[in-house]
Amino acid sequence: MKLEFDLSTYVKKIKNSNSYFETFINKSSLAAGVLVLKPGEEDTQEPHDSDEVYYVISGDGFLKIKDKDYKVSKDKVFFVAKDVAHYFHGNKTELKVLYFFGGSDT
């Protein structure tokens, strides 16, 4: 099993694909990945089957959780409970976020 990960590899992979995220750890007990949204790009994610933590690496915008907007900026951390609607929006610069699921990314 791989134990070391270079985020720049996954960011490059995203930029060369049609996806805006890449899950690089996907185990039954934990998943982790990186999300990159271009300015104004739509975040189309649906609620997840497990709790999730987001760590903002860089960028701006908002994270809507339920009906409330939270301002996104470098080094902020957000918790989103399972089955709760949420999505990033309103970013004027590239948004780069590390995410962790308390279970697999299904």
A tleap script that builds the chain and sets N, CA, C and O, in Angstrom:
source leaprc.protein.ff14SB
mol = sequence {
  NMET LYS LEU GLU PHE ASP LEU SER THR TYR
  VAL LYS LYS ILE LYS ASN SER ASN SER TYR
  PHE GLU THR PHE ILE ASN LYS SER SER LEU
  ALA ALA GLY VAL LEU VAL LEU LYS PRO GLY
  GLU GLU ASP THR GLN GLU PRO HIE ASP SER
  ASP GLU VAL TYR TYR VAL ILE SER GLY ASP
  GLY PHE LEU LYS ILE LYS ASP LYS ASP TYR
  LYS VAL SER LYS ASP LYS VAL PHE PHE VAL
  ALA LYS ASP VAL ALA HIE TYR PHE HIE GLY
  ASN LYS THR GLU LEU LYS VAL LEU TYR PHE
  PHE GLY GLY SER ASP CTHR
}
set mol.1.N position { 0.832 -1.178 0.000 }
set mol.1.CA position { 0.000 0.000 0.000 }
set mol.1.C position { 0.879 1.245 0.000 }
set mol.1.O position { 1.872 1.321 0.723 }
set mol.2.N position { 0.504 2.201 -0.808 }
set mol.2.CA position { 1.234 3.457 -0.910 }
set mol.2.C position { 1.045 4.265 0.375 }
set mol.2.O position { -0.070 4.359 0.888 }
set mol.3.N position { 2.132 4.850 0.901 }
set mol.3.CA position { 2.078 5.596 2.156 }
set mol.3.C position { 2.449 7.068 2.003 }
set mol.3.O position { 2.286 7.846 2.942 }
set mol.4.N position { 2.942 7.455 0.836 }
set mol.4.CA position { 3.361 8.841 0.619 }
set mol.4.C position { 2.702 9.365 -0.653 }
set mol.4.O position { 2.626 8.659 -1.658 }
set mol.5.N position { 2.230 10.600 -0.600 }
set mol.5.CA position { 1.482 11.172 -1.723 }
set mol.5.C position { 1.964 12.587 -2.008 }
set mol.5.O position { 2.188 13.369 -1.083 }
set mol.6.N position { 2.122 12.913 -3.267 }
set mol.6.CA position { 2.527 14.250 -3.708 }
set mol.6.C position { 1.311 14.916 -4.348 }
set mol.6.O position { 0.903 14.534 -5.445 }
set mol.7.N position { 0.729 15.911 -3.671 }
set mol.7.CA position { -0.488 16.542 -4.171 }
set mol.7.C position { -0.317 17.153 -5.549 }
set mol.7.O position { -1.267 17.179 -6.331 }
set mol.8.N position { 0.881 17.649 -5.865 }
set mol.8.CA position { 1.087 18.279 -7.172 }
set mol.8.C position { 0.823 17.293 -8.312 }
set mol.8.O position { 0.365 17.695 -9.382 }
set mol.9.N position { 1.104 16.025 -8.094 }
set mol.9.CA position { 0.824 14.985 -9.092 }
set mol.9.C position { -0.673 14.911 -9.390 }
set mol.9.O position { -1.080 14.811 -10.547 }
set mol.10.N position { -1.478 14.960 -8.346 }
set mol.10.CA position { -2.928 14.836 -8.507 }
set mol.10.C position { -3.551 16.119 -9.047 }
set mol.10.O position { -4.536 16.074 -9.784 }
set mol.11.N position { -2.974 17.268 -8.678 }
set mol.11.CA position { -3.451 18.543 -9.227 }
set mol.11.C position { -3.201 18.579 -10.733 }
set mol.11.O position { -4.065 19.015 -11.495 }
set mol.12.N position { -2.021 18.123 -11.167 }
set mol.12.CA position { -1.720 18.058 -12.609 }
set mol.12.C position { -2.682 17.107 -13.317 }
set mol.12.O position { -3.158 17.400 -14.414 }
set mol.13.N position { -2.963 15.977 -12.692 }
set mol.13.CA position { -3.885 14.999 -13.277 }
set mol.13.C position { -5.269 15.615 -13.477 }
set mol.13.O position { -5.905 15.398 -14.508 }
set mol.14.N position { -5.735 16.387 -12.482 }
set mol.14.CA position { -7.027 17.064 -12.583 }
set mol.14.C position { -7.026 18.049 -13.745 }
set mol.14.O position { -7.973 18.099 -14.530 }
set mol.15.N position { -5.960 18.829 -13.845 }
set mol.15.CA position { -5.883 19.868 -14.884 }
set mol.15.C position { -5.840 19.277 -16.283 }
set mol.15.O position { -6.156 19.965 -17.254 }
set mol.16.N position { -5.451 18.002 -16.401 }
set mol.16.CA position { -5.402 17.326 -17.698 }
set mol.16.C position { -6.595 16.398 -17.910 }
set mol.16.O position { -6.557 15.527 -18.779 }
set mol.17.N position { -7.656 16.583 -17.118 }
set mol.17.CA position { -8.830 15.714 -17.234 }
set mol.17.C position { -10.101 16.554 -17.279 }
set mol.17.O position { -10.050 17.784 -17.266 }
set mol.18.N position { -11.223 15.879 -17.332 }
set mol.18.CA position { -12.523 16.549 -17.299 }
set mol.18.C position { -13.106 16.596 -15.892 }
set mol.18.O position { -14.233 17.056 -15.703 }
set mol.19.N position { -12.357 16.130 -14.914 }
set mol.19.CA position { -12.826 16.099 -13.533 }
set mol.19.C position { -12.171 17.223 -12.733 }
set mol.19.O position { -11.080 17.675 -13.079 }
set mol.20.N position { -12.824 17.670 -11.681 }
set mol.20.CA position { -12.236 18.710 -10.838 }
set mol.20.C position { -11.756 18.151 -9.489 }
set mol.20.O position { -11.382 18.918 -8.602 }
set mol.21.N position { -11.765 16.830 -9.333 }
set mol.21.CA position { -11.273 16.225 -8.095 }
set mol.21.C position { -10.603 14.894 -8.394 }
set mol.21.O position { -10.839 14.269 -9.428 }
set mol.22.N position { -9.756 14.479 -7.450 }
set mol.22.CA position { -9.056 13.200 -7.568 }
set mol.22.C position { -8.919 12.605 -6.171 }
set mol.22.O position { -8.283 13.194 -5.297 }
set mol.23.N position { -9.520 11.433 -5.966 }
set mol.23.CA position { -9.381 10.713 -4.705 }
set mol.23.C position { -8.158 9.823 -4.813 }
set mol.23.O position { -8.090 8.960 -5.688 }
set mol.24.N position { -7.176 10.029 -3.914 }
set mol.24.CA position { -5.935 9.254 -4.013 }
set mol.24.C position { -5.798 8.212 -2.907 }
set mol.24.O position { -4.930 7.342 -2.987 }
set mol.25.N position { -6.635 8.286 -1.886 }
set mol.25.CA position { -6.751 7.214 -0.892 }
set mol.25.C position { -8.226 6.839 -0.856 }
set mol.25.O position { -9.085 7.706 -0.693 }
set mol.26.N position { -8.524 5.556 -1.006 }
set mol.26.CA position { -9.929 5.139 -0.989 }
set mol.26.C position { -10.033 3.768 -0.320 }
set mol.26.O position { -10.065 2.731 -0.982 }
set mol.27.N position { -10.085 3.796 1.008 }
set mol.27.CA position { -10.211 2.585 1.813 }
set mol.27.C position { -11.601 2.553 2.440 }
set mol.27.O position { -12.316 3.554 2.389 }
set mol.28.N position { -11.994 1.444 3.020 }
set mol.28.CA position { -13.316 1.358 3.629 }
set mol.28.C position { -13.459 2.290 4.830 }
set mol.28.O position { -14.568 2.720 5.148 }
set mol.29.N position { -12.355 2.605 5.499 }
set mol.29.CA position { -12.418 3.441 6.701 }
set mol.29.C position { -12.014 4.899 6.464 }
set mol.29.O position { -12.251 5.742 7.330 }
set mol.30.N position { -11.415 5.213 5.320 }
set mol.30.CA position { -10.930 6.571 5.064 }
set mol.30.C position { -10.708 6.790 3.574 }
set mol.30.O position { -10.200 5.920 2.866 }
set mol.31.N position { -11.099 7.966 3.120 }
set mol.31.CA position { -10.776 8.387 1.749 }
set mol.31.C position { -10.207 9.796 1.834 }
set mol.31.O position { -10.601 10.581 2.697 }
set mol.32.N position { -9.282 10.112 0.939 }
set mol.32.CA position { -8.693 11.451 0.875 }
set mol.32.C position { -8.457 11.804 -0.582 }
set mol.32.O position { -8.189 10.944 -1.420 }
set mol.33.N position { -8.565 13.089 -0.854 }
set mol.33.CA position { -8.334 13.547 -2.215 }
set mol.33.C position { -8.168 15.049 -2.269 }
set mol.33.O position { -8.169 15.736 -1.248 }
set mol.34.N position { -8.027 15.535 -3.481 }
set mol.34.CA position { -7.862 16.968 -3.705 }
set mol.34.C position { -8.887 17.416 -4.737 }
set mol.34.O position { -9.190 16.699 -5.691 }
set mol.35.N position { -9.412 18.618 -4.524 }
set mol.35.CA position { -10.417 19.221 -5.390 }
set mol.35.C position { -9.832 20.536 -5.897 }
set mol.35.O position { -9.285 21.311 -5.112 }
set mol.36.N position { -9.940 20.796 -7.201 }
set mol.36.CA position { -9.458 22.043 -7.788 }
set mol.36.C position { -10.560 22.611 -8.670 }
set mol.36.O position { -10.982 21.985 -9.642 }
set mol.37.N position { -11.022 23.816 -8.314 }
set mol.37.CA position { -12.040 24.496 -9.119 }
set mol.37.C position { -11.438 25.738 -9.757 }
set mol.37.O position { -10.856 26.577 -9.070 }
set mol.38.N position { -11.579 25.851 -11.062 }
set mol.38.CA position { -11.170 27.065 -11.764 }
set mol.38.C position { -12.107 28.189 -11.356 }
set mol.38.O position { -13.212 27.920 -10.884 }
set mol.39.N position { -11.699 29.439 -11.525 }
set mol.39.CA position { -12.596 30.553 -11.181 }
set mol.39.C position { -13.973 30.380 -11.833 }
set mol.39.O position { -14.087 30.232 -13.050 }
set mol.40.N position { -15.009 30.404 -10.995 }
set mol.40.CA position { -16.378 30.293 -11.484 }
set mol.40.C position { -16.824 28.899 -11.881 }
set mol.40.O position { -17.981 28.724 -12.263 }
set mol.41.N position { -15.953 27.894 -11.807 }
set mol.41.CA position { -16.326 26.528 -12.186 }
set mol.41.C position { -17.362 25.967 -11.210 }
set mol.41.O position { -17.294 26.225 -10.008 }
set mol.42.N position { -18.309 25.208 -11.729 }
set mol.42.CA position { -19.399 24.656 -10.925 }
set mol.42.C position { -18.962 23.407 -10.170 }
set mol.42.O position { -18.344 22.506 -10.738 }
set mol.43.N position { -19.292 23.369 -8.885 }
set mol.43.CA position { -19.075 22.198 -8.043 }
set mol.43.C position { -20.378 21.408 -8.031 }
set mol.43.O position { -21.388 21.882 -7.510 }
set mol.44.N position { -20.361 20.214 -8.599 }
set mol.44.CA position { -21.588 19.441 -8.808 }
set mol.44.C position { -21.770 18.301 -7.808 }
set mol.44.O position { -22.606 17.423 -8.021 }
set mol.45.N position { -21.000 18.303 -6.723 }
set mol.45.CA position { -21.070 17.166 -5.795 }
set mol.45.C position { -22.428 17.055 -5.112 }
set mol.45.O position { -23.141 18.040 -4.923 }
set mol.46.N position { -22.748 15.849 -4.757 }
set mol.46.CA position { -23.981 15.499 -4.042 }
set mol.46.C position { -23.614 15.154 -2.601 }
set mol.46.O position { -22.443 14.906 -2.318 }
set mol.47.N position { -24.587 15.132 -1.679 }
set mol.47.CA position { -24.289 14.710 -0.303 }
set mol.47.C position { -23.649 13.318 -0.282 }
set mol.47.O position { -23.945 12.464 -1.119 }
set mol.48.N position { -22.768 13.117 0.692 }
set mol.48.CA position { -21.997 11.878 0.782 }
set mol.48.C position { -22.547 10.959 1.868 }
set mol.48.O position { -23.306 11.383 2.739 }
set mol.49.N position { -22.148 9.691 1.794 }
set mol.49.CA position { -22.588 8.671 2.745 }
set mol.49.C position { -21.781 8.671 4.043 }
set mol.49.O position { -22.071 7.889 4.949 }
set mol.50.N position { -20.775 9.536 4.142 }
set mol.50.CA position { -19.968 9.599 5.360 }
set mol.50.C position { -19.592 11.049 5.651 }
set mol.50.O position { -19.672 11.912 4.777 }
set mol.51.N position { -19.181 11.301 6.890 }
set mol.51.CA position { -18.736 12.633 7.278 }
set mol.51.C position { -17.516 13.030 6.457 }
set mol.51.O position { -16.770 12.179 5.972 }
set mol.52.N position { -17.326 14.347 6.310 }
set mol.52.CA position { -16.232 14.838 5.477 }
set mol.52.C position { -15.596 16.062 6.121 }
set mol.52.O position { -16.272 16.874 6.752 }
set mol.53.N position { -14.281 16.178 5.949 }
set mol.53.CA position { -13.526 17.349 6.389 }
set mol.53.C position { -12.834 17.937 5.165 }
set mol.53.O position { -12.248 17.214 4.359 }
set mol.54.N position { -12.912 19.269 5.040 }
set mol.54.CA position { -12.229 19.997 3.969 }
set mol.54.C position { -11.155 20.883 4.578 }
set mol.54.O position { -11.396 21.565 5.574 }
set mol.55.N position { -9.967 20.871 3.979 }
set mol.55.CA position { -8.892 21.794 4.348 }
set mol.55.C position { -8.571 22.632 3.108 }
set mol.55.O position { -8.196 22.092 2.067 }
set mol.56.N position { -8.719 23.944 3.226 }
set mol.56.CA position { -8.494 24.834 2.087 }
set mol.56.C position { -7.001 25.123 1.960 }
set mol.56.O position { -6.395 25.732 2.841 }
set mol.57.N position { -6.423 24.677 0.853 }
set mol.57.CA position { -5.006 24.899 0.570 }
set mol.57.C position { -4.792 26.310 0.039 }
set mol.57.O position { -3.876 27.016 0.464 }
set mol.58.N position { -5.661 26.716 -0.908 }
set mol.58.CA position { -5.549 28.062 -1.486 }
set mol.58.C position { -6.856 28.407 -2.189 }
set mol.58.O position { -7.663 27.531 -2.501 }
set mol.59.N position { -7.046 29.697 -2.429 }
set mol.59.CA position { -8.207 30.141 -3.175 }
set mol.59.C position { -9.195 30.906 -2.318 }
set mol.59.O position { -8.935 31.230 -1.160 }
set mol.60.N position { -10.342 31.185 -2.929 }
set mol.60.CA position { -11.379 31.970 -2.274 }
set mol.60.C position { -12.747 31.430 -2.652 }
set mol.60.O position { -12.854 30.404 -3.324 }
set mol.61.N position { -13.781 32.116 -2.223 }
set mol.61.CA position { -15.146 31.723 -2.549 }
set mol.61.C position { -15.930 31.379 -1.311 }
set mol.61.O position { -15.677 31.901 -0.225 }
set mol.62.N position { -16.894 30.484 -1.491 }
set mol.62.CA position { -17.795 30.102 -0.412 }
set mol.62.C position { -18.056 28.607 -0.452 }
set mol.62.O position { -17.984 27.974 -1.505 }
set mol.63.N position { -18.361 28.054 0.720 }
set mol.63.CA position { -18.849 26.688 0.837 }
set mol.63.C position { -20.252 26.793 1.406 }
set mol.63.O position { -20.431 27.239 2.539 }
set mol.64.N position { -21.248 26.387 0.632 }
set mol.64.CA position { -22.625 26.381 1.113 }
set mol.64.C position { -22.858 25.045 1.798 }
set mol.64.O position { -22.708 23.987 1.188 }
set mol.65.N position { -23.230 25.106 3.082 }
set mol.65.CA position { -23.587 23.917 3.852 }
set mol.65.C position { -25.029 24.132 4.291 }
set mol.65.O position { -25.340 25.081 5.011 }
set mol.66.N position { -25.905 23.231 3.843 }
set mol.66.CA position { -27.348 23.406 3.990 }
set mol.66.C position { -27.722 24.726 3.327 }
set mol.66.O position { -27.580 24.857 2.111 }
set mol.67.N position { -28.194 25.700 4.085 }
set mol.67.CA position { -28.620 26.973 3.503 }
set mol.67.C position { -27.714 28.133 3.875 }
set mol.67.O position { -28.087 29.290 3.677 }
set mol.68.N position { -26.524 27.850 4.414 }
set mol.68.CA position { -25.635 28.922 4.862 }
set mol.68.C position { -24.331 28.914 4.071 }
set mol.68.O position { -23.744 27.860 3.827 }
set mol.69.N position { -23.885 30.118 3.671 }
set mol.69.CA position { -22.601 30.280 2.995 }
set mol.69.C position { -21.504 30.559 4.014 }
set mol.69.O position { -21.655 31.412 4.889 }
set mol.70.N position { -20.392 29.825 3.890 }
set mol.70.CA position { -19.212 30.038 4.723 }
set mol.70.C position { -18.087 30.529 3.824 }
set mol.70.O position { -17.810 29.928 2.786 }
set mol.71.N position { -17.435 31.626 4.222 }
set mol.71.CA position { -16.346 32.183 3.425 }
set mol.71.C position { -15.154 31.233 3.450 }
set mol.71.O position { -14.732 30.763 4.506 }
set mol.72.N position { -14.631 30.965 2.274 }
set mol.72.CA position { -13.504 30.049 2.099 }
set mol.72.C position { -12.227 30.861 1.915 }
set mol.72.O position { -12.196 31.812 1.133 }
set mol.73.N position { -11.181 30.485 2.633 }
set mol.73.CA position { -9.859 31.092 2.452 }
set mol.73.C position { -8.792 30.116 2.926 }
set mol.73.O position { -9.080 29.129 3.603 }
set mol.74.N position { -7.563 30.414 2.556 }
set mol.74.CA position { -6.417 29.546 2.871 }
set mol.74.C position { -6.384 29.176 4.354 }
set mol.74.O position { -6.579 30.023 5.227 }
set mol.75.N position { -6.135 27.902 4.614 }
set mol.75.CA position { -5.965 27.331 5.948 }
set mol.75.C position { -7.251 27.179 6.751 }
set mol.75.O position { -7.183 26.821 7.927 }
set mol.76.N position { -8.411 27.432 6.174 }
set mol.76.CA position { -9.660 27.174 6.877 }
set mol.76.C position { -9.997 25.689 6.759 }
set mol.76.O position { -9.650 25.037 5.774 }
set mol.77.N position { -10.680 25.166 7.779 }
set mol.77.CA position { -11.093 23.776 7.814 }
set mol.77.C position { -12.598 23.745 8.066 }
set mol.77.O position { -13.116 24.487 8.901 }
set mol.78.N position { -13.298 22.866 7.325 }
set mol.78.CA position { -14.742 22.745 7.447 }
set mol.78.C position { -15.125 21.292 7.676 }
set mol.78.O position { -14.509 20.381 7.122 }
set mol.79.N position { -16.145 21.085 8.495 }
set mol.79.CA position { -16.718 19.760 8.719 }
set mol.79.C position { -18.112 19.737 8.093 }
set mol.79.O position { -18.914 20.647 8.301 }
set mol.80.N position { -18.387 18.683 7.323 }
set mol.80.CA position { -19.724 18.483 6.743 }
set mol.80.C position { -20.176 17.074 7.127 }
set mol.80.O position { -19.523 16.084 6.795 }
set mol.81.N position { -21.295 17.006 7.824 }
set mol.81.CA position { -21.831 15.708 8.250 }
set mol.81.C position { -22.368 14.927 7.053 }
set mol.81.O position { -22.718 15.510 6.027 }
set mol.82.N position { -22.429 13.616 7.191 }
set mol.82.CA position { -22.940 12.772 6.111 }
set mol.82.C position { -24.370 13.175 5.757 }
set mol.82.O position { -25.137 13.625 6.609 }
set mol.83.N position { -24.705 13.005 4.496 }
set mol.83.CA position { -26.043 13.264 3.960 }
set mol.83.C position { -26.472 14.739 3.982 }
set mol.83.O position { -27.650 15.039 3.789 }
set mol.84.N position { -25.532 15.655 4.214 }
set mol.84.CA position { -25.850 17.088 4.233 }
set mol.84.C position { -25.457 17.702 2.890 }
set mol.84.O position { -24.332 17.518 2.424 }
set mol.85.N position { -26.378 18.426 2.276 }
set mol.85.CA position { -26.100 19.092 0.996 }
set mol.85.C position { -25.047 20.180 1.196 }
set mol.85.O position { -25.117 20.953 2.152 }
set mol.86.N position { -24.066 20.235 0.282 }
set mol.86.CA position { -23.008 21.236 0.353 }
set mol.86.C position { -22.317 21.343 -1.002 }
set mol.86.O position { -22.302 20.387 -1.777 }
set mol.87.N position { -21.747 22.508 -1.278 }
set mol.87.CA position { -20.965 22.703 -2.505 }
set mol.87.C position { -20.203 24.017 -2.421 }
set mol.87.O position { -20.607 24.951 -1.727 }
set mol.88.N position { -19.080 24.065 -3.152 }
set mol.88.CA position { -18.272 25.275 -3.255 }
set mol.88.C position { -18.824 26.137 -4.385 }
set mol.88.O position { -19.338 25.621 -5.377 }
set mol.89.N position { -18.712 27.454 -4.225 }
set mol.89.CA position { -19.171 28.355 -5.284 }
set mol.89.C position { -18.561 29.744 -5.089 }
set mol.89.O position { -18.020 30.061 -4.029 }
set mol.90.N position { -18.663 30.556 -6.131 }
set mol.90.CA position { -18.277 31.956 -6.054 }
set mol.90.C position { -16.794 32.230 -5.986 }
set mol.90.O position { -16.390 33.315 -5.567 }
set mol.91.N position { -15.961 31.268 -6.390 }
set mol.91.CA position { -14.527 31.520 -6.333 }
set mol.91.C position { -14.071 32.360 -7.530 }
set mol.91.O position { -14.426 32.088 -8.677 }
set mol.92.N position { -13.272 33.391 -7.223 }
set mol.92.CA position { -12.734 34.285 -8.264 }
set mol.92.C position { -11.305 33.904 -8.634 }
set mol.92.O position { -10.781 34.358 -9.652 }
set mol.93.N position { -10.679 33.074 -7.812 }
set mol.93.CA position { -9.354 32.526 -8.095 }
set mol.93.C position { -9.458 31.006 -8.018 }
set mol.93.O position { -10.461 30.466 -7.552 }
set mol.94.N position { -8.421 30.331 -8.476 }
set mol.94.CA position { -8.416 28.871 -8.399 }
set mol.94.C position { -8.553 28.434 -6.940 }
set mol.94.O position { -7.852 28.939 -6.064 }
set mol.95.N position { -9.449 27.505 -6.695 }
set mol.95.CA position { -9.689 26.973 -5.355 }
set mol.95.C position { -9.119 25.564 -5.283 }
set mol.95.O position { -9.454 24.699 -6.092 }
set mol.96.N position { -8.247 25.349 -4.297 }
set mol.96.CA position { -7.618 24.047 -4.114 }
set mol.96.C position { -7.913 23.575 -2.686 }
set mol.96.O position { -7.583 24.258 -1.717 }
set mol.97.N position { -8.542 22.389 -2.569 }
set mol.97.CA position { -9.020 21.890 -1.278 }
set mol.97.C position { -8.638 20.424 -1.111 }
set mol.97.O position { -8.812 19.619 -2.025 }
set mol.98.N position { -8.120 20.089 0.057 }
set mol.98.CA position { -7.844 18.705 0.427 }
set mol.98.C position { -9.070 18.194 1.181 }
set mol.98.O position { -9.584 18.887 2.058 }
set mol.99.N position { -9.544 16.992 0.852 }
set mol.99.CA position { -10.723 16.457 1.538 }
set mol.99.C position { -10.459 15.075 2.106 }
set mol.99.O position { -9.638 14.308 1.604 }
set mol.100.N position { -11.198 14.789 3.184 }
set mol.100.CA position { -11.104 13.512 3.875 }
set mol.100.C position { -12.520 13.016 4.173 }
set mol.100.O position { -13.345 13.768 4.693 }
set mol.101.N position { -12.797 11.770 3.851 }
set mol.101.CA position { -14.073 11.115 4.177 }
set mol.101.C position { -13.843 10.136 5.303 }
set mol.101.O position { -12.798 9.488 5.357 }
set mol.102.N position { -14.807 10.017 6.207 }
set mol.102.CA position { -14.768 9.007 7.255 }
set mol.102.C position { -15.303 7.692 6.746 }
set mol.102.O position { -16.163 7.087 7.387 }
set mol.103.N position { -14.823 7.243 5.630 }
set mol.103.CA position { -15.250 6.021 4.951 }
set mol.103.C position { -14.792 6.109 3.510 }
set mol.103.O position { -14.037 7.018 3.164 }
set mol.104.N position { -15.212 5.216 2.684 }
set mol.104.CA position { -14.771 5.225 1.283 }
set mol.104.C position { -15.479 6.328 0.497 }
set mol.104.O position { -16.551 6.794 0.882 }
set mol.105.N position { -14.868 6.729 -0.595 }
set mol.105.CA position { -15.453 7.727 -1.508 }
set mol.105.C position { -16.278 6.965 -2.533 }
set mol.105.O position { -15.748 6.472 -3.529 }
set mol.106.N position { -17.586 6.872 -2.282 }
set mol.106.CA position { -18.462 6.128 -3.186 }
set mol.106.C position { -19.336 7.053 -3.998 }
set mol.106.O position { -20.135 6.590 -4.811 }
savepdb mol mol.pdb
quit
